[in-house]
Amino acid sequence: MSAARKLAALSPEARKAALAALGEISRPMTKIEIEGRLVDGFSRSIRRPLARALASFDIIVLERRS
């Protein structure tokens, strides 16, 4: 079962709690962060338009907050 289906199967209260927890540890990646991750594989002239295109997707980063 996919994660989306598992979320859909939860009770409204459990779904709200799960989404709140995910919201606390995730955030959207910026275009600059995406471009930085592409440094090893692409030249700058390729990275910039690629990062711009990828920034239109919901790419998130999970991070530990103190």
Backbone as XML, in Angstrom:
<?xml version="1.0"?>
<chain id="A" units="angstrom">
  <residue number="1" name="MET">
    <atom name="N" x="0.847" y="-1.171" z="0.000"/>
    <atom name="CA" x="0.000" y="0.000" z="0.000"/>
    <atom name="C" x="0.901" y="1.245" z="0.000"/>
  </residue>
  <residue number="2" name="SER">
    <atom name="N" x="0.563" y="2.203" z="-0.825"/>
    <atom name="CA" x="1.371" y="3.421" z="-0.921"/>
    <atom name="C" x="1.145" y="4.305" z="0.304"/>
  </residue>
  <residue number="3" name="ALA">
    <atom name="N" x="2.074" y="5.215" z="0.520"/>
    <atom name="CA" x="1.968" y="6.136" z="1.650"/>
    <atom name="C" x="0.713" y="6.998" z="1.541"/>
  </residue>
  <residue number="4" name="ALA">
    <atom name="N" x="0.367" y="7.404" z="0.324"/>
    <atom name="CA" x="-0.833" y="8.224" z="0.136"/>
    <atom name="C" x="-2.083" y="7.443" z="0.523"/>
  </residue>
  <residue number="5" name="ARG">
    <atom name="N" x="-2.121" y="6.166" z="0.163"/>
    <atom name="CA" x="-3.282" y="5.335" z="0.531"/>
    <atom name="C" x="-3.330" y="5.089" z="2.037"/>
  </residue>
  <residue number="6" name="LYS">
    <atom name="N" x="-2.162" y="4.903" z="2.634"/>
    <atom name="CA" x="-2.121" y="4.719" z="4.092"/>
    <atom name="C" x="-2.627" y="5.963" z="4.796"/>
  </residue>
  <residue number="7" name="LEU">
    <atom name="N" x="-2.219" y="7.136" z="4.319"/>
    <atom name="CA" x="-2.719" y="8.387" z="4.906"/>
    <atom name="C" x="-4.223" y="8.507" z="4.733"/>
  </residue>
  <residue number="8" name="ALA">
    <atom name="N" x="-4.717" y="8.164" z="3.551"/>
    <atom name="CA" x="-6.152" y="8.258" z="3.275"/>
    <atom name="C" x="-6.954" y="7.304" z="4.154"/>
  </residue>
  <residue number="9" name="ALA">
    <atom name="N" x="-6.357" y="6.191" z="4.545"/>
    <atom name="CA" x="-7.062" y="5.197" z="5.361"/>
    <atom name="C" x="-7.129" y="5.584" z="6.840"/>
  </residue>
  <residue number="10" name="LEU">
    <atom name="N" x="-6.334" y="6.549" z="7.257"/>
    <atom name="CA" x="-6.326" y="6.964" z="8.660"/>
    <atom name="C" x="-7.602" y="7.721" z="9.012"/>
  </residue>
  <residue number="11" name="SER">
    <atom name="N" x="-7.910" y="7.737" z="10.288"/>
    <atom name="CA" x="-9.024" y="8.561" z="10.752"/>
    <atom name="C" x="-8.638" y="10.028" z="10.543"/>
  </residue>
  <residue number="12" name="PRO">
    <atom name="N" x="-9.617" y="10.913" z="10.468"/>
    <atom name="CA" x="-9.285" y="12.338" z="10.275"/>
    <atom name="C" x="-8.328" y="12.883" z="11.338"/>
  </residue>
  <residue number="13" name="GLU">
    <atom name="N" x="-8.491" y="12.451" z="12.580"/>
    <atom name="CA" x="-7.625" y="12.933" z="13.654"/>
    <atom name="C" x="-6.200" y="12.420" z="13.474"/>
  </residue>
  <residue number="14" name="ALA">
    <atom name="N" x="-6.067" y="11.131" z="13.141"/>
    <atom name="CA" x="-4.741" y="10.547" z="12.942"/>
    <atom name="C" x="-4.056" y="11.152" z="11.729"/>
  </residue>
  <residue number="15" name="ARG">
    <atom name="N" x="-4.811" y="11.394" z="10.654"/>
    <atom name="CA" x="-4.251" y="12.011" z="9.445"/>
    <atom name="C" x="-3.746" y="13.408" z="9.751"/>
  </residue>
  <residue number="16" name="LYS">
    <atom name="N" x="-4.534" y="14.174" z="10.515"/>
    <atom name="CA" x="-4.136" y="15.534" z="10.876"/>
    <atom name="C" x="-2.849" y="15.509" z="11.699"/>
  </residue>
  <residue number="17" name="ALA">
    <atom name="N" x="-2.744" y="14.572" z="12.636"/>
    <atom name="CA" x="-1.546" y="14.468" z="13.464"/>
    <atom name="C" x="-0.335" y="14.059" z="12.631"/>
  </residue>
  <residue number="18" name="ALA">
    <atom name="N" x="-0.503" y="13.107" z="11.709"/>
    <atom name="CA" x="0.605" y="12.663" z="10.862"/>
    <atom name="C" x="1.088" y="13.795" z="9.962"/>
  </residue>
  <residue number="19" name="LEU">
    <atom name="N" x="0.163" y="14.523" z="9.372"/>
    <atom name="CA" x="0.547" y="15.629" z="8.496"/>
    <atom name="C" x="1.200" y="16.761" z="9.278"/>
  </residue>
  <residue number="20" name="ALA">
    <atom name="N" x="0.748" y="16.989" z="10.497"/>
    <atom name="CA" x="1.373" y="18.018" z="11.335"/>
    <atom name="C" x="2.811" y="17.626" z="11.672"/>
  </residue>
  <residue number="21" name="ALA">
    <atom name="N" x="3.029" y="16.343" z="11.981"/>
    <atom name="CA" x="4.386" y="15.875" z="12.290"/>
    <atom name="C" x="5.290" y="16.016" z="11.073"/>
  </residue>
  <residue number="22" name="LEU">
    <atom name="N" x="4.805" y="15.643" z="9.905"/>
    <atom name="CA" x="5.597" y="15.805" z="8.683"/>
    <atom name="C" x="5.899" y="17.273" z="8.417"/>
  </residue>
  <residue number="23" name="GLY">
    <atom name="N" x="4.935" y="18.133" z="8.667"/>
    <atom name="CA" x="5.133" y="19.559" z="8.471"/>
    <atom name="C" x="6.198" y="20.155" z="9.373"/>
  </residue>
  <residue number="24" name="GLU">
    <atom name="N" x="6.392" y="19.542" z="10.539"/>
    <atom name="CA" x="7.392" y="20.044" z="11.481"/>
    <atom name="C" x="8.815" y="19.666" z="11.086"/>
  </residue>
  <residue number="25" name="ILE">
    <atom name="N" x="8.982" y="18.601" z="10.307"/>
    <atom name="CA" x="10.343" y="18.162" z="9.954"/>
    <atom name="C" x="10.667" y="18.332" z="8.476"/>
  </residue>
  <residue number="26" name="SER">
    <atom name="N" x="9.763" y="18.911" z="7.717"/>
    <atom name="CA" x="10.028" y="19.065" z="6.287"/>
    <atom name="C" x="9.806" y="20.509" z="5.857"/>
  </residue>
  <residue number="27" name="ARG">
    <atom name="N" x="10.419" y="20.839" z="4.726"/>
    <atom name="CA" x="10.205" y="22.160" z="4.132"/>
    <atom name="C" x="10.545" y="22.054" z="2.649"/>
  </residue>
  <residue number="28" name="PRO">
    <atom name="N" x="10.001" y="22.939" z="1.829"/>
    <atom name="CA" x="10.339" y="22.903" z="0.402"/>
    <atom name="C" x="11.803" y="23.291" z="0.173"/>
  </residue>
  <residue number="29" name="MET">
    <atom name="N" x="12.445" y="22.643" z="-0.785"/>
    <atom name="CA" x="13.811" y="23.031" z="-1.165"/>
    <atom name="C" x="13.732" y="24.275" z="-2.034"/>
  </residue>
  <residue number="30" name="THR">
    <atom name="N" x="14.675" y="25.173" z="-1.861"/>
    <atom name="CA" x="14.742" y="26.363" z="-2.700"/>
    <atom name="C" x="15.434" y="26.026" z="-4.017"/>
  </residue>
  <residue number="31" name="LYS">
    <atom name="N" x="15.281" y="26.906" z="-4.989"/>
    <atom name="CA" x="15.953" y="26.719" z="-6.282"/>
    <atom name="C" x="17.471" y="26.661" z="-6.097"/>
  </residue>
  <residue number="32" name="ILE">
    <atom name="N" x="17.995" y="27.468" z="-5.204"/>
    <atom name="CA" x="19.442" y="27.484" z="-4.949"/>
    <atom name="C" x="19.902" y="26.164" z="-4.339"/>
  </residue>
  <residue number="33" name="GLU">
    <atom name="N" x="19.106" y="25.603" z="-3.415"/>
    <atom name="CA" x="19.455" y="24.315" z="-2.822"/>
    <atom name="C" x="19.436" y="23.200" z="-3.865"/>
  </residue>
  <residue number="34" name="ILE">
    <atom name="N" x="18.431" y="23.224" z="-4.723"/>
    <atom name="CA" x="18.345" y="22.219" z="-5.790"/>
    <atom name="C" x="19.555" y="22.339" z="-6.701"/>
  </residue>
  <residue number="35" name="GLU">
    <atom name="N" x="19.887" y="23.560" z="-7.096"/>
    <atom name="CA" x="21.051" y="23.773" z="-7.961"/>
    <atom name="C" x="22.327" y="23.277" z="-7.282"/>
  </residue>
  <residue number="36" name="GLY">
    <atom name="N" x="22.449" y="23.513" z="-5.984"/>
    <atom name="CA" x="23.614" y="23.052" z="-5.245"/>
    <atom name="C" x="23.756" y="21.540" z="-5.249"/>
  </residue>
  <residue number="37" name="ARG">
    <atom name="N" x="22.644" y="20.829" z="-5.233"/>
    <atom name="CA" x="22.689" y="19.366" z="-5.262"/>
    <atom name="C" x="23.093" y="18.832" z="-6.635"/>
  </residue>
  <residue number="38" name="LEU">
    <atom name="N" x="22.975" y="19.655" z="-7.658"/>
    <atom name="CA" x="23.296" y="19.231" z="-9.020"/>
    <atom name="C" x="24.735" y="19.549" z="-9.426"/>
  </residue>
  <residue number="39" name="VAL">
    <atom name="N" x="25.513" y="20.159" z="-8.527"/>
    <atom name="CA" x="26.864" y="20.625" z="-8.848"/>
    <atom name="C" x="27.755" y="19.501" z="-9.386"/>
  </residue>
  <residue number="40" name="ASP">
    <atom name="N" x="27.719" y="18.350" z="-8.762"/>
    <atom name="CA" x="28.631" y="17.265" z="-9.153"/>
    <atom name="C" x="28.327" y="16.667" z="-10.520"/>
  </residue>
  <residue number="41" name="GLY">
    <atom name="N" x="27.102" y="16.809" z="-11.004"/>
    <atom name="CA" x="26.750" y="16.119" z="-12.233"/>
    <atom name="C" x="26.552" y="16.977" z="-13.467"/>
  </residue>
  <residue number="42" name="PHE">
    <atom name="N" x="26.438" y="18.294" z="-13.302"/>
    <atom name="CA" x="26.078" y="19.138" z="-14.435"/>
    <atom name="C" x="26.883" y="20.436" z="-14.435"/>
  </residue>
  <residue number="43" name="SER">
    <atom name="N" x="27.121" y="20.962" z="-15.618"/>
    <atom name="CA" x="27.765" y="22.268" z="-15.729"/>
    <atom name="C" x="26.772" y="23.350" z="-15.292"/>
  </residue>
  <residue number="44" name="ARG">
    <atom name="N" x="27.275" y="24.530" z="-14.991"/>
    <atom name="CA" x="26.409" y="25.615" z="-14.520"/>
    <atom name="C" x="25.351" y="25.986" z="-15.562"/>
  </residue>
  <residue number="45" name="SER">
    <atom name="N" x="25.716" y="25.956" z="-16.839"/>
    <atom name="CA" x="24.754" y="26.327" z="-17.885"/>
    <atom name="C" x="23.601" y="25.327" z="-17.981"/>
  </residue>
  <residue number="46" name="ILE">
    <atom name="N" x="23.823" y="24.094" z="-17.542"/>
    <atom name="CA" x="22.758" y="23.088" z="-17.517"/>
    <atom name="C" x="22.022" y="23.136" z="-16.174"/>
  </residue>
  <residue number="47" name="ARG">
    <atom name="N" x="22.779" y="23.318" z="-15.079"/>
    <atom name="CA" x="22.196" y="23.320" z="-13.737"/>
    <atom name="C" x="21.131" y="24.376" z="-13.542"/>
  </residue>
  <residue number="48" name="ARG">
    <atom name="N" x="21.404" y="25.581" z="-13.991"/>
    <atom name="CA" x="20.475" y="26.687" z="-13.710"/>
    <atom name="C" x="19.083" y="26.445" z="-14.295"/>
  </residue>
  <residue number="49" name="PRO">
    <atom name="N" x="18.955" y="26.133" z="-15.595"/>
    <atom name="CA" x="17.602" y="25.879" z="-16.110"/>
    <atom name="C" x="16.985" y="24.600" z="-15.530"/>
  </residue>
  <residue number="50" name="LEU">
    <atom name="N" x="17.820" y="23.613" z="-15.253"/>
    <atom name="CA" x="17.318" y="22.373" z="-14.669"/>
    <atom name="C" x="16.769" y="22.636" z="-13.265"/>
  </residue>
  <residue number="51" name="ALA">
    <atom name="N" x="17.499" y="23.392" z="-12.462"/>
    <atom name="CA" x="17.041" y="23.733" z="-11.111"/>
    <atom name="C" x="15.762" y="24.557" z="-11.178"/>
  </residue>
  <residue number="52" name="ARG">
    <atom name="N" x="15.675" y="25.472" z="-12.125"/>
    <atom name="CA" x="14.472" y="26.290" z="-12.294"/>
    <atom name="C" x="13.270" y="25.398" z="-12.599"/>
  </residue>
  <residue number="53" name="ALA">
    <atom name="N" x="13.460" y="24.416" z="-13.481"/>
    <atom name="CA" x="12.374" y="23.498" z="-13.841"/>
    <atom name="C" x="12.000" y="22.607" z="-12.652"/>
  </residue>
  <residue number="54" name="LEU">
    <atom name="N" x="13.001" y="22.084" z="-11.955"/>
    <atom name="CA" x="12.728" y="21.203" z="-10.821"/>
    <atom name="C" x="12.068" y="21.940" z="-9.663"/>
  </residue>
  <residue number="55" name="ALA">
    <atom name="N" x="12.321" y="23.228" z="-9.526"/>
    <atom name="CA" x="11.743" y="24.014" z="-8.438"/>
    <atom name="C" x="10.224" y="24.104" z="-8.546"/>
  </residue>
  <residue number="56" name="SER">
    <atom name="N" x="9.663" y="23.814" z="-9.707"/>
    <atom name="CA" x="8.207" y="23.850" z="-9.853"/>
    <atom name="C" x="7.550" y="22.599" z="-9.264"/>
  </residue>
  <residue number="57" name="PHE">
    <atom name="N" x="8.351" y="21.587" z="-8.902"/>
    <atom name="CA" x="7.836" y="20.377" z="-8.265"/>
    <atom name="C" x="7.897" y="20.543" z="-6.751"/>
  </residue>
  <residue number="58" name="ASP">
    <atom name="N" x="7.110" y="19.755" z="-6.056"/>
    <atom name="CA" x="7.113" y="19.783" z="-4.595"/>
    <atom name="C" x="8.220" y="18.876" z="-4.080"/>
  </residue>
  <residue number="59" name="ILE">
    <atom name="N" x="9.447" y="19.359" z="-4.115"/>
    <atom name="CA" x="10.592" y="18.616" z="-3.607"/>
    <atom name="C" x="10.842" y="19.119" z="-2.191"/>
  </residue>
  <residue number="60" name="ILE">
    <atom name="N" x="10.859" y="18.186" z="-1.245"/>
    <atom name="CA" x="11.046" y="18.597" z="0.145"/>
    <atom name="C" x="12.345" y="18.046" z="0.694"/>
  </residue>
  <residue number="61" name="VAL">
    <atom name="N" x="12.814" y="18.685" z="1.718"/>
    <atom name="CA" x="13.978" y="18.229" z="2.464"/>
    <atom name="C" x="13.503" y="17.944" z="3.887"/>
  </residue>
  <residue number="62" name="LEU">
    <atom name="N" x="13.980" y="16.840" z="4.440"/>
    <atom name="CA" x="13.680" y="16.510" z="5.823"/>
    <atom name="C" x="14.874" y="16.935" z="6.659"/>
  </residue>
  <residue number="63" name="GLU">
    <atom name="N" x="14.629" y="17.643" z="7.729"/>
    <atom name="CA" x="15.723" y="18.128" z="8.547"/>
    <atom name="C" x="15.380" y="18.021" z="10.017"/>
  </residue>
  <residue number="64" name="ARG">
    <atom name="N" x="16.390" y="17.765" z="10.796"/>
    <atom name="CA" x="16.210" y="17.686" z="12.244"/>
    <atom name="C" x="16.260" y="19.102" z="12.812"/>
  </residue>
  <residue number="65" name="ARG">
    <atom name="N" x="15.282" y="19.421" z="13.597"/>
    <atom name="CA" x="15.256" y="20.733" z="14.245"/>
    <atom name="C" x="15.494" y="20.531" z="15.723"/>
  </residue>
  <residue number="66" name="SER">
    <atom name="N" x="16.284" y="21.393" z="16.311"/>
    <atom name="CA" x="16.594" y="21.268" z="17.754"/>
    <atom name="C" x="15.544" y="21.919" z="18.606"/>
  </residue>
</chain>
